């Protein structure tokens, strides 16, 4: 089960934990409406939902992300971030 989560997180979400920052480079496959993962990063529980044109983060405490090279501070609760579409798989 863990290897399936890793394939989704590292493959489709493009998740890379770099110190205090979570780096995301999402690539949602054609035909998928969304992909949602739960994770803990430095003790902070978060849910990350990848949609075709947005990333939605729901975090228990503030978390810093890098989304396709752009640093973003996500506060506690729900944060929605627009993303550019870069071709689907």
C-alpha positions in Angstrom: 0.0 0.0 0.0 2.8 2.4 0.8 4.4 1.9 -2.6 1.1 2.9 -4.3 1.0 6.1 -2.1 4.6 6.9 -3.1 3.8 6.4 -6.8 0.9 8.8 -6.6 2.8 11.3 -4.4 6.1 11.4 -6.2 4.8 10.6 -9.7 1.5 12.5 -10.2 1.7 15.1 -7.4 5.5 15.6 -8.1 6.0 15.8 -4.3 9.6 16.4 -3.1 10.2 17.2 0.6 13.1 19.7 0.7 13.8 20.6 4.3 11.0 22.8 5.6 9.4 23.2 2.1 7.2 20.8 0.2 7.9 21.0 -3.5 5.0 20.2 -5.8 5.1 19.7 -9.6 1.7 18.1 -10.3 0.9 16.2 -13.5 -2.7 15.0 -13.4 -3.4 12.3 -16.0 -5.9 13.0 -18.8 -9.4 12.0 -17.7 -8.7 12.4 -13.9 -10.7 15.1 -12.2 -8.6 15.1 -9.1 -6.1 13.3 -6.9 -6.0 13.8 -3.1 -3.4 12.7 -0.6 -3.0 13.1 3.1 0.4 13.6 4.6 2.4 14.8 7.6 5.4 17.2 7.0 7.4 18.3 10.0 4.6 17.3 12.3 1.9 19.2 10.3 -1.0 17.2 9.0 -2.1 18.3 5.5 -4.4 17.2 2.7 -3.3 18.1 -0.8 -5.8 17.9 -3.7 -4.6 18.2 -7.2 -7.2 19.4 -9.7 -6.6 20.2 -13.4 -6.2 24.0 -12.7 -5.7 24.2 -9.0 -4.0 22.8 -5.9 -6.0 22.8 -2.7 -4.2 22.5 0.6 -5.9 22.0 3.9 -3.4 22.1 6.7 -3.6 21.9 10.5 -0.9 24.7 10.7 0.9 27.0 8.3 3.0 25.2 5.7 5.4 26.5 3.0 5.1 25.0 -0.5 7.0 25.5 -3.7 4.5 25.0 -6.6 6.3 24.7 -9.9 9.1 27.0 -8.7 6.9 29.6 -7.0 7.1 29.8 -3.1 3.8 30.0 -1.4 2.8 30.2 2.3 -0.3 28.3 3.1 -2.0 29.3 6.3 -3.9 27.0 8.7 -7.1 25.7 7.0 -7.9 25.8 3.3 -5.7 27.4 0.7 -6.4 27.2 -3.1 -3.6 27.8 -5.5 -4.0 28.3 -9.3 -1.7 26.3 -11.5 -0.9 26.5 -15.2 -1.7 23.5 -17.2 1.4 21.9 -18.7 0.0 19.1 -20.8 -1.4 16.0 -19.3 -0.1 12.5 -19.2 
